[in-house]
């Protein structure tokens, strides 16, 4: 396979659906993703009360969500408009790299945010000392940097497989599983590597999330007053909802027996975490957090004084 070769993304051309309705819905969601996340980032930047570790990581998450959806949605919209859409060999694996890179960064940021909540709730007196600017910067940079070699290794391994004349990808993006299924060479080593290393890069952050919230739960139960428990739970509830949305769909897609693979179901579920979740993250944090809502009001008043 050379760089001038190409694949064909099937998209949803094998399914019966209302093209106009689906295109319009996804375009609206994509537009809301940009607007909601940009508003959240702007609110965090201009509001001194949001200059805390939690909102610093949340701002990083919003940046990742914008890029994560941008990697896939434009090509998906093209597939809906034109049916089967060609994508070059280079373009396909570039999309795979950035898709995995931003997805991994998203996962790592969610785990760091869980650790941040654990420190804030379980060690409130030492929180500012432990989560200082230097630690914050190192943790956020680590989330961005770790995803790059992971994504590069997976992309390189899959790109080295041999692909025959049938280059029809039953998906709207160049993902690992459909491309492995498409290969006409031995994929044993690639699959072992992907499931071993890939499991680690997802399961380790997820383990940190689980452990953090088990310890947070124990700390909340031990709190003496109802108001303290309510305040502690409130600071975690938005993050828990985002975690359930993200990891629930990722585990369904990538951690199930190969015999259960279904391109139709994969396409539907993939839409949840590539299109819907990046939009919902900003809304969940904005609508369930009084500090963010106040910052948003302030931002809107500054931009539109008439209101």
C-alpha positions as CSV (number, residue, x, y, z in Angstrom):
1,X,0.0,0.0,0.0
2,X,1.4,3.4,-0.9
3,X,0.4,6.9,0.0
4,X,-1.5,7.4,-3.2
5,X,-3.8,4.5,-2.3
6,X,-7.2,5.2,-0.8
7,X,-10.0,3.6,1.2
8,X,-13.7,4.2,1.0
9,X,-15.7,5.0,4.1
10,X,-19.1,3.4,3.9
11,X,-20.7,5.7,6.4
12,X,-24.4,4.9,6.7
13,X,-24.9,4.3,3.0
14,X,-26.0,0.7,3.6
15,X,-28.8,1.8,6.0
16,X,-32.1,3.4,5.2
17,X,-32.5,6.8,7.0
18,X,-33.5,10.4,6.4
19,X,-30.3,12.0,5.1
20,X,-31.5,15.6,5.7
21,X,-32.7,14.9,9.3
22,X,-29.5,13.1,10.2
23,X,-27.2,15.7,8.6
24,X,-29.1,18.6,10.2
25,X,-29.0,16.9,13.7
26,X,-25.3,16.2,13.6
27,X,-24.5,19.7,12.3
28,X,-26.5,21.2,15.1
29,X,-24.8,19.0,17.7
30,X,-21.3,19.8,16.2
31,X,-22.1,23.6,16.2
32,X,-23.3,23.3,19.9
33,X,-20.1,21.4,20.7
34,X,-18.0,24.3,19.5
35,X,-20.1,27.0,21.0
36,X,-20.6,25.4,24.5
37,X,-17.0,24.4,24.9
38,X,-15.7,27.8,23.7
39,X,-18.0,29.5,26.1
40,X,-16.8,27.3,28.9
41,X,-13.2,27.9,28.1
42,X,-13.8,31.7,27.9
43,X,-15.6,31.7,31.2
44,X,-12.8,29.9,32.9
45,X,-10.2,32.3,31.5
46,X,-12.0,35.5,32.5
47,X,-13.4,34.5,35.9
48,X,-10.9,34.6,38.8
49,X,-13.1,32.3,40.9
50,X,-12.6,29.6,38.3
51,X,-8.8,29.8,38.4
52,X,-8.6,26.5,40.4
53,X,-7.2,23.1,39.5
54,X,-10.6,21.6,38.8
55,X,-11.5,24.2,36.2
56,X,-8.0,24.3,34.7
57,X,-8.4,20.5,33.9
58,X,-11.9,21.2,32.8
59,X,-10.7,23.8,30.3
60,X,-8.2,21.3,29.0
61,X,-11.0,18.8,28.6
62,X,-13.1,21.3,26.6
63,X,-10.2,21.9,24.2
64,X,-9.8,18.1,23.7
65,X,-13.6,17.7,23.1
66,X,-13.5,20.4,20.3
67,X,-10.6,18.7,18.5
68,X,-12.0,15.2,19.2
69,X,-15.3,15.9,17.5
70,X,-13.6,17.8,14.7
71,X,-11.5,14.8,13.7
72,X,-14.6,12.8,12.8
73,X,-17.7,14.9,12.3
74,X,-16.7,16.8,9.0
75,X,-16.0,13.4,7.3
76,X,-19.2,12.0,8.7
77,X,-21.2,14.9,7.3
78,X,-19.6,14.3,3.9
79,X,-20.6,10.6,4.1
80,X,-24.2,11.5,4.9
81,X,-24.3,14.0,1.9
82,X,-22.4,11.9,-0.6
83,X,-22.9,8.3,0.6
84,X,-19.6,6.4,0.2
85,X,-16.7,8.8,0.6
86,X,-13.1,8.2,-0.5
87,X,-10.3,8.9,1.9
88,X,-6.6,8.7,1.1
89,X,-4.3,6.2,2.7
90,X,-2.4,9.0,4.4
91,X,-5.6,10.9,5.4
92,X,-7.1,7.7,6.9
93,X,-4.2,7.0,9.2
94,X,-3.8,10.7,10.1
95,X,-7.4,10.6,11.2
96,X,-6.8,7.4,13.1
97,X,-3.8,8.9,14.9
98,X,-5.6,12.1,16.0
99,X,-8.8,10.2,16.9
100,X,-6.8,7.9,19.2
101,X,-4.6,10.8,20.5
102,X,-7.5,13.0,21.6
103,X,-9.5,10.0,22.9
104,X,-6.6,8.9,25.0
105,X,-6.0,12.5,26.3
106,X,-9.7,12.7,27.2
107,X,-9.4,9.5,29.2
108,X,-6.3,10.6,31.0
109,X,-7.8,14.0,31.8
110,X,-10.9,12.4,33.3
111,X,-8.6,10.3,35.6
112,X,-6.6,13.3,36.7
113,X,-9.8,15.2,37.5
114,X,-10.9,12.2,39.6
115,X,-7.6,12.4,41.5
116,X,-8.1,16.1,41.9
117,X,-11.5,15.6,43.5
118,X,-10.1,12.9,45.8
119,X,-7.4,15.3,47.1
120,X,-9.9,18.2,47.4
121,X,-12.4,16.2,49.4
122,X,-10.2,13.8,51.4
123,X,-7.3,16.3,52.1
124,X,-9.0,19.8,52.1
125,X,-6.4,21.3,54.4
126,X,-3.4,20.2,52.2
127,X,-5.2,20.5,48.9
128,X,-3.7,23.8,47.7
129,X,-0.3,22.6,48.8
130,X,-0.5,19.3,46.9
131,X,-2.2,20.6,43.8
132,X,-0.1,23.7,43.2
133,X,0.5,25.3,39.8
134,X,3.6,23.2,39.1
135,X,1.8,19.9,39.8
136,X,-1.2,21.1,37.8
137,X,1.0,21.9,34.8
138,X,2.9,18.6,35.0
139,X,-0.3,16.6,35.2
140,X,-2.0,18.4,32.3
141,X,1.2,18.1,30.1
142,X,1.5,14.4,30.9
143,X,-2.1,13.8,29.7
144,X,-1.3,15.5,26.4
145,X,2.1,13.8,25.9
146,X,1.3,10.2,26.9
147,X,-1.4,10.0,24.2
148,X,1.0,10.7,21.3
149,X,3.4,7.6,21.5
150,X,0.4,5.4,22.2
151,X,-1.5,6.6,19.1
152,X,1.6,6.6,17.0
153,X,2.4,2.9,17.8
154,X,-1.2,1.8,17.1
155,X,-1.4,3.8,13.9
156,X,2.0,2.5,12.6
157,X,1.1,-1.1,13.3
158,X,-2.2,-1.0,11.6
159,X,-0.7,1.0,8.6
160,X,1.8,-1.8,8.0
161,X,-0.9,-4.4,7.3
162,X,-1.6,-5.5,3.8
163,X,-4.9,-4.3,2.3
164,X,-6.3,-6.0,-0.8
165,X,-8.7,-4.7,-3.4
166,X,-11.6,-4.5,-1.1
167,X,-11.0,-1.3,0.8
168,X,-14.5,-0.5,1.9
169,X,-14.5,0.5,5.5
170,X,-17.9,-0.2,7.2
171,X,-17.7,2.9,9.3
172,X,-17.6,6.7,9.1
173,X,-14.1,7.0,10.4
174,X,-10.8,5.1,10.2
175,X,-10.8,3.2,13.4
176,X,-8.6,0.2,14.4
177,X,-11.1,-2.6,14.5
178,X,-12.7,-2.1,11.0
179,X,-9.3,-1.7,9.4
180,X,-7.9,-4.9,11.0
181,X,-11.0,-6.7,9.7
182,X,-10.3,-5.3,6.3
183,X,-6.7,-6.6,6.1
184,X,-5.8,-9.7,4.1
185,X,-2.6,-10.3,5.9
186,X,-2.0,-11.9,9.3
187,X,-3.2,-9.6,12.1
188,X,-2.4,-11.8,15.1
189,X,0.6,-9.7,16.3
190,X,-1.2,-6.4,15.7
191,X,-4.3,-7.6,17.6
192,X,-2.3,-8.9,20.5
193,X,-0.4,-5.6,20.8
194,X,-3.5,-3.5,20.4
195,X,-5.5,-5.4,23.0
196,X,-2.6,-5.6,25.4
197,X,-1.2,-2.0,25.2
198,X,-4.7,-0.6,24.5
199,X,-6.2,-2.3,27.5
200,X,-3.5,-0.7,29.7
201,X,-3.9,2.8,28.4
202,X,-7.7,2.6,29.1
203,X,-7.8,0.4,32.2
204,X,-5.1,2.2,34.2
205,X,-6.8,5.6,34.1
206,X,-10.2,3.9,34.7
207,X,-8.7,2.2,37.7
208,X,-7.5,5.5,39.1
209,X,-11.0,6.8,38.6
210,X,-12.6,3.9,40.4
211,X,-10.2,3.9,43.3
212,X,-10.5,7.7,43.7
213,X,-14.3,7.6,43.9
214,X,-14.3,4.6,46.3
215,X,-12.1,6.7,48.6
216,X,-14.3,9.8,48.0
217,X,-17.4,7.8,48.8
218,X,-15.9,6.6,52.1
219,X,-15.0,10.1,53.0
220,X,-18.4,11.5,52.1
221,X,-20.1,8.8,54.3
222,X,-18.0,9.8,57.2
223,X,-18.9,13.5,57.0
224,X,-20.9,14.6,60.0
225,X,-23.3,17.1,58.5
226,X,-25.8,16.7,55.6
227,X,-24.7,20.0,54.0
228,X,-21.1,18.8,53.9
229,X,-22.0,15.5,52.2
230,X,-24.3,17.3,49.8
231,X,-21.6,19.9,48.9
232,X,-18.9,17.2,48.4
233,X,-21.2,15.0,46.3
234,X,-22.3,18.0,44.2
235,X,-18.6,18.8,43.3
236,X,-18.3,15.2,41.9
237,X,-21.6,14.5,40.3
238,X,-20.9,16.3,37.0
239,X,-17.6,14.5,36.7
240,X,-19.2,11.1,37.4
241,X,-21.8,11.7,34.7
242,X,-19.1,12.5,32.1
243,X,-17.1,9.4,33.2
244,X,-20.1,7.1,32.7
245,X,-20.8,8.6,29.3
246,X,-17.2,8.3,28.1
247,X,-16.1,4.9,29.5
248,X,-19.5,3.2,29.0
249,X,-19.3,3.6,25.2
250,X,-15.5,3.0,25.0
251,X,-15.8,-0.3,26.9
252,X,-18.7,-1.4,24.7
253,X,-16.7,-0.7,21.5
254,X,-13.2,-1.9,22.4
255,X,-13.6,-4.4,25.2
256,X,-15.8,-7.2,24.0
257,X,-15.2,-10.5,22.2
258,X,-14.3,-10.1,18.5
259,X,-17.2,-12.6,17.7
260,X,-19.6,-9.9,18.9
261,X,-18.3,-7.3,16.4
262,X,-21.1,-5.6,14.4
263,X,-20.2,-2.7,12.2
264,X,-23.8,-1.4,12.4
265,X,-23.9,-1.3,16.2
266,X,-20.3,0.1,16.3
267,X,-21.3,3.0,14.1
268,X,-24.3,3.8,16.2
269,X,-22.4,3.6,19.6
270,X,-19.4,5.5,18.2
271,X,-21.6,8.4,17.5
272,X,-22.3,8.6,21.2
273,X,-18.7,9.3,22.2
274,X,-17.4,11.0,19.1
275,X,-20.4,13.4,18.6
276,X,-22.7,13.5,21.5
277,X,-20.4,13.2,24.5
278,X,-18.1,16.2,23.5
279,X,-21.2,18.4,23.5
280,X,-22.7,17.0,26.7
281,X,-19.6,17.5,28.7
282,X,-19.7,21.2,28.5
283,X,-23.5,21.3,29.2
284,X,-23.2,18.9,32.1
285,X,-20.6,21.0,33.8
286,X,-22.2,24.3,32.9
287,X,-25.8,23.5,34.0
288,X,-24.9,21.6,37.2
289,X,-22.3,24.1,38.6
290,X,-23.3,27.5,40.1
291,X,-19.8,29.0,39.7
292,X,-19.8,28.2,36.0
293,X,-23.3,29.5,35.5
294,X,-22.3,32.8,37.2
295,X,-19.2,33.1,35.0
296,X,-21.3,32.4,31.9
297,X,-23.7,35.1,32.8
298,X,-20.9,37.5,33.3
299,X,-19.3,36.6,30.0
300,X,-22.7,37.0,28.1
301,X,-23.3,40.4,29.8
302,X,-19.8,41.6,28.7
303,X,-20.2,40.4,25.2
304,X,-23.9,41.5,24.8
305,X,-24.5,44.5,27.2
306,X,-28.1,44.8,25.9
307,X,-28.9,41.7,27.9
